[in-house]
């Protein structure tokens, strides 16, 4: 019977991984930023707004920055990164340091001369293609969005903020906090409170990154998103291994053993992304594996150790709906009205689901605390 449940779990894991890894793409240079129309516009714009920059340098910077060409070999990829960094540094040195945007909110959002030219030329070339009845093109791996008050992706940023709100509400409201994390001394209290803090931090940086895509905000969004997924995986292992009568060794291995391993791998991940190659594809593969492992852990638990607990479907239902919402990424479409794309739709769908996840923890906490108070061992 156990073998059958494990086989079913394995099939679900493979299915979820097929779905998740479908979303894994490499950010490469796109048709929009390679187009001659765009490159000429970028050079003319930079020459007009930034008198200290030469047109050829502006075109070179626009073609090189974030282009993401696929380069074979680790050494070649490192040299390619150094070349792009050198091009960006050279361009910034030649920009007029006194240029500022007229609107204060644009200055606050750090729109400099070159980024302003990229945006204006992107919109200009997109309008040109529409007048010729041509399909829209991506720029530097992303669809062209219409910015609002300096915010690049209004709906994605707003939806990211909304995803962080439930975590903040449950953490900061004393009545709800005591319900989902339990009383002092409960073994899941601190791990659950830390989970809310980690999630709030992750969604905060997602909000900032979608509002303004800069190298620092991009890295923070990626790193803290991976941290949240790793912590969620550890939280599931710690909860399942601790309370289900699996023995002390199971708890030590699934909780502390896995935790130490994850901390070590996260350090390796940060070192690779920061000092070897900022590889978006590798980052997404890691996140896909984490989401799939997290999902299958709760599937196995619900079919075996937690099968008698009626509230288990809240966890499975939440995770299944999140995977279903993530399927929006498969239907990658240009932003509607220049504001809403597949990624924004995904985030908009997940925000209302989060109370269901906390409701699962509320009922699980109540069940566990009652079991512990009665001194009942095992399931």
N, C-alpha and C positions, 0 to 999 in steps of 0.2 A: 504493500500500500504506500509506504514511504517512497519507494522507488518510482511509483506512478506519479506521485505528487511532485517529486523532483524533476521528472521528465516533463511534466506539464509546465513547471516553472521554467525549465530550460527553453521550451518552445516559446513561452511568452517573452523571455529575455531576448531570444534571437529576433522575434518579431519587433520588439521595441527598438532593438539596435538597428534593424533595417530602416525603421522610420526615422530614428534620430540621425543616423549617419548619412541619410539622404540630404540633410541640411548642411553637411560639411562642404564648404567651398573655400577656395583660395581667393583672397582679394588681389586681383590682378588689374593691370592697366586695362581700360575699357575703350570702346569705340569712341565715346564722347571726347575723352581727353587726348586721344590720338588724332582726332580730326584736324585737318589743316585750318578749317574755319575757326575752331576754338583756339588753336595755337596762335594764329594771327591776331585774333581778338585779344588774347592774353598779353601779347607783346605790345599792342597798341594801347591797351588800357594801362599797363604798367608804365609805359612811357609818358602817358598823360598825367597819371596820378602821382607817380614817384619819379621825379626828374633825375634822381641819382642812379636809376637802374637802366641798363641798356636793354633794348627789345630782345636781342638774342638770348641774354641771360634770363629774361623773364620766361621766354619760351622753354629754355632748357630746364629751368626750375619747375615749370608747370608740367613738363613731360616726365621729369624724374621723381618729383615728390610723390610718395605713396603709390608709385606705379606698380610695384609688386610683381615685376616680371619673374617668371620661373627660371631660376639659375641652377644648373646642375653642379653638384659637389659642394661640400661644406665650405671649403676655402673660397670658392667662387662666390658663394652666397654672402660670406663675410665681407669680401671685397666689394660686392655690389651694395651692401648696406653702408659701408664706409664711403663709397662714391656718392650715394644719395645724400648722406649726412653732410658731406663736403659741399655738395651743390646747394643744399638748403642754407648752410652757414654762409657761403659766398653770396648768395642772393640777399640774405638778411643784412649783410654788411653793406650792400649796395643800395638798400632801400633808404628813402628819405626818413630819417629818424623823427622828424617833426610832423609827419603826416598823421592826422587824426580824423576820425569820422565825425560828421557834424552832429549826429544824435548821441546823447549821453549813454543810452542803453546799448548802442552799438559799440561804444568804447568800453563799456562795462563787460560786454561779451567778447572782448578782445578781437574785434574785426580789424585787422591791419590792412595795409595797402594791397599786398599780394592776395590775401584771402578774399578781399572785396572784389578784386579783379576776377579771381576764379569764379566767384558766385555770379557776378554780372555776365561774364562770358558764357557760363554754363546756362543761364537763363536765356541769353540771347540766342545761343545755338539751338537750344530746345525749342524756342519759338520759331526759329527758321525751319526746323524739321517739321513742325506742325503745319506751317504754311505750305510745305511741299508734300503734305500727306505722308510723311515718313514716320516710322515708329520711333519712340523715344530711345535715347541711348543712355547708358550709365556713364558716370564719371568717377574714375579712381575706384571702381568696384561698387559704386552706390548710385541709386536713382537720384535725379535732381529734385530737391524739395524746395518749396517756397518758404523762406524764413519769415518768422513773425516776431517783431520786436527783438531781432537778433538771434532768436531761437531757431536752430536749423531744422529739427524734426519735432514740431510742436506736439503732435499726438503721441509719438513714441516717448517723448520726455514726460508728458502729462500722465500717460498710462503707467510709466515706471514709478512715478510719484504715487499714484493710486495703489500700486502693488505694495508699496512700503507702508501705506496708512494702516491696514489691518494689523500688521506686526506692531506698530507703535501703539495702537489702541489697546491691544491685548497686553502689551508690556506695561503701559503707563496707567491703565485703569486698575486700581487695587483689587476690585471685586473680580474682574476677569483674570487678572494675573494669578490670584490665589486659586482660581478654578482650574486653569490649565497647567499650572506648575506645581500645585499642591502646597502642603504645609512645610515648615522648616523641618529638615531631617529626612524628607522624602528623597529617595535616591535620584529621581529625575528632575528635581526642582532646578538646580543650578544649570544642568545641560539644556533644559528648555528655555530658561531665561537668556542664556548665552545665544541660543538659536535665534531668538527674536532680535537681539542686538546685531548679530551677524547679518541677518536678513535685511534689517533696516539700513545698515551700512552699504550692503550690496545694491539695494534699490536706489539709495541716494546717489551713488556714483553712476548708476545707469541713467538716472534723471539728468545728471550733469553732463554725461557724455553725449546723450541724444540732443541736449540743448546746445552744446558746442563741442564739436569733434576736434580735439587737439591731441597731440601725442600723449600728454600726461593723462588726460581724462579717458582716452581710449585704453591705456594700460591699466588704470585704476578700475575701470569697468570690468575688463577681462579678469584681472587678478582677484577682485573681490567676488565676482560671480562664481569663479572656480572655488574660492574659499567657502562660499555658501553651499555649493553642491557637495564638497568634501565633508563639510560639517554635517549636512543632512544625512549623508551615507553613514558617517560615524554614529550619529544620534540613533539611527535605526538599529545598527549593530549593538550599540550599548544597551538600548531598551530591550531588544529581543534576547540578547545573551544574558542579561541580568535577571530577568524576572520569570522565566518560563521553565524553571526546574532543569536546566541543562547542566548544572554543576558549576563549581567555581572556576575550573579551567576554561570552560566555554565563555564565561564572563570576562576572564582575563584576556583571552585571545581575541574575542570579538570586540571588546571595548578598548582596553588599554593597548593590547598588541596592535590592533588595526589603527588605533589613534596615533601611536608612535610611527607606524609605517606611513601614514598619511602626512604627518608633519614632515617627515623626511622627504617624501615625494614632492610635497608642495614647495619645499626649499629648492629641490632640483628643478621643478617647473619654473619657479621664479628666476633662477639663475640662467636657465636655457632661454627664456623669453627676453630677459633683460640684457644678457651679455653674449649670447650665441646667435640666436635668430628669433625675431619677433614673428612667429609663425602662427597665423590665424587658423590655418587648417589643423595643425597639431593641437592647438588650444581647443578647437571645437570637437575633435576626436576624444580628447580627455573628458570634456564635459558630457559628451554623448555616452561614454562608458559609465561615468558616475551616475547619470540619470537612469540609465538602464539597470545598473546594479541596485540602485535605491528602489526602483520600481519592483524588481524581481524579489528583493528581500521581503518586502511587505506582502507580495503575492504568496510566497512560500509560507510566511507566518500565518496568513489568513487561512490557508488551506490545511495547515497542520496545527501548530501550537495555539493559534488564536481562533480556531474554527468555531469554538463555542461562544465566542464573544460577538454579540449581535452588532455592535458598533464598528466592527472591522470594515464593513462596506463603506464607511465614510472615508477611510484612508484610501481604499482601493478606488472608490468612485472619484475622489479628488485627483489622484495620480493619473487615472485613465482620462479624465477630462483635460488635464494639463497636456498629456500626450496628444490628445485629439486637437486641442487648440494649437499646439506646436505644428500640426500638419499644415497650418496656414502658410508656413514658410515654403512648403512645396510649391504652392501657387504664387510664385514670385511675380508680382505685377507692379507696374509703375504707379506711383502715388496718385490717388484720386484727388483732384483739385490741388495737386502738389503737396498734399498733407498726410494722407493715410495710405500706407503700403501694407504689405503682408506682415511685416515685423510689428508695426503699430497695432494691427488687428490682433495679433497673438497676445501682446501685452494687455490690450483692452479686455480680452476674454478671460485672462487668468486672474485679474484683480478681484472680481466678484466671487471667485472660487475659494479664496483663502480662508474665510470664516469656517468653511466645511473642514479644512485641515485642523484648525484650532478646536473645532467641536469634537473631532476625534480625540485630540489630546485631553480635552476636558473629561470625556467619558472614560478614557483609558486611565487617567489619573485617579478618578473616583473609584474605579474598579480595583486598581492596584492598591490604593491606600486602604480600601476596605478589606482586601485580601490580606494585606500585611497586618492590619489591626486584629484580625481574627487568628493570625498565626498560621494561615493555611500555606502549605508548600506545594510547589508544582503548579499545574495549570488551574 
